């Protein structure tokens, strides 16, 4: 991939960070969080019921976001998307945080499933619903390639890992049924499907017809407001229990995670500045909402995950601009 300093999109935005200052960066990120806040109000006031939020989430997940992912993957050159060093570096940085949170959980006497939930909160951000639309608009569409790689690592590696730990912690062993569950989950995930289909289309170098491109553009355009609003509406039903634990997990996610990814991608397995900057910004995102869904499904520490999602999302209003300002100095 070409050096990030030669790109006009994110590189220009990051260079602007030096001259615009923190206040301007904060104002650029504020509209995204304002839409989340609007969704939160709609959920808390019951203007948007939990059923309405669920259907909006389903629309964004299966249609709008999938259309955005497929269009970007299909229209970008394959060599410009795939970056093995970026994947390995991001995986390494994320594993460090995952292991740290797990060790702290074990020191506190937690069992394997509960420790897995805490580790997932500490290391897995809302890259799908928040990161993809926000970074694509805030940092230019050129950022979508690295973001998709980050999302792929999260989905394939860590979403599978928590299922393994949950089931192994209960049964004491890894069964074929667990492996089938992981495989089916990946095959049915619309994000994985849309990214894979788009990459295949790109690898075959098949031009995207204008009509199809317009269709995907219009449908994918609903991903940004829809995803942000859905995040806010879903937060309305989250509890704020176990604040001390939530604060620790939020600190891991918002501060330690981007720091570890920065060390991995800037020094241990260095990649170009552009890719590293996007991955670090993606690592600074708040806890992913699907962590709560997994915790609730397995009935393992759902309130802990809920509080971490709520607290980290609120705190990220301030921390995300700081991280973007910092990567602007690279």
ZIHU-V365692 format. One record per helix or strand of 2 or more residues. SS is the DSSP state (@ for helix, = for strand). FROM is the first residue (numbers start at 0). TO is the last residue. Records with the same first field share a line. If there is no record, write none. Layout:
SS=FROM-TO + FROM-TO
This chain:
@=3-5 + 9-43 + 49-74 + 77-80 + 83-106 + 111-122 + 126-137 + 140-170 + 175-187 + 189-202 + 209-219 + 221-234 + 242-267 + 272-282 + 289-297 + 301-326
